[in-house]
Amino acid sequence: MSALLQVKNLSVDIPLATGILHPVQRMNFHVDKGETLCIVGESGCGKSLTSLALMNLLPKKSIRTGDGIFFDGDDLLRASHREMASLRGNRIGMIFQEPMTSLNPSFTIGNQMEEIMLQHRKVNRQEARDRAIYLLEKVGITGAGRRLSQYPHQLSGGLRQRVMIAMTLMCGPDLIIADEPTTALDVTIQAQILLLLAELQREFDMALILITHDLGIVARVADRVAVMYAGQVVEQGTVEQVFENPLHPYTRGLLTCIPIPGKTKRGTHLGSIPGMVPSMIGDIQGCHFRDRCPHAFSDCMAGPVDLRSLDEQRAYRCLLSPEESARQATAMEAAQ
């Protein structure tokens, strides 16, 4: 299957008074049509900045470099502002973590939804309004016609997030980027939003990049997973590959931090990853995870450590071979 989105060696640098911040470093991944890719990692690892770099919505003074961001054959890294403006909201949609940062409090829901379609499609306002009502009903909002006259502050957090999803679908995008869309919601609403996203993706045949730090979400909705640490992808593969046979020590550490239904006994201690994430200001020599890794050795100090591809789907960033990594994992489980 041909990739809808292909990202090659994407990096983001931000000049600061204390030096150059490198929040995204040599990112490589792809998303196929109709596929769900989850980018997972702890806070501050560069997930959100990666999504903003794809849309060219980075903070001022940020420097975006790479070998290409190819969307349906076109290189977004070299696209003009006008070309990017024609793609955003049209063929690529984005759902942000907090809807109130995206919804304008001065305009009604209807004004904001209709404007997207009027901007990108040759339709009149009534057609745009009909589309907005249809999509609000599609995402489970009752009384959709009445909601169009309401302002964002008149809606609950869950309803605002549903409005954001409906707004993203106004022009029928090929790709949706969802940046932790359920973080600000309670658990029951989180499940509803995730189920809704999965249903809409299948119905409209869209590709989805879901950015999260919740491995439980990843296990439920992803086709493939890219694990990020300190600005880099350290492991990627299908959900089954990553969860059943993690190759990078950081991925294994993350998985030991979550309880497993039917296996984790009540009262037992969950795993933890000792140490601190390295500063991403200036250059980091060698493996970014070496100071927290139980298997680090002298060669880990040299650098850089490249992403090792095992096949088209499977890759990891470690000097250990897959066999040695498996032996280390078995030894750790036995020790526990």
Secondary structure, DSSP 8 states (H G I E B T S, - for coil): --EEEEEEEEEEEEEETTEEEEEEEEEEEEEETT-EEEEE--TTSSHHHHHHHHHT---TT-EEE-SEEEETTEEGGG--HHHHHHHBTTTEEEE-SSGGGTS-TTS-HHHHHHHHHHHHSS--HHHHHHHHHHHHHHTT-SSHHHHTTS-GGGS-HHHHHHHHHHHHTTT--SEEEEESTTTTS-HHHHHHHHHHHHHHHHHHT-EEEEEES-HHHHHHH-SEEEEEETTEEEEEEEHHHHHHS--SHHHHHHHHTS--TTTS-TT-------S-----BS---S-TTGGG-TT--GGGGSS----EESSSS-EE--SS-HHHHHHHHHHHHHH-
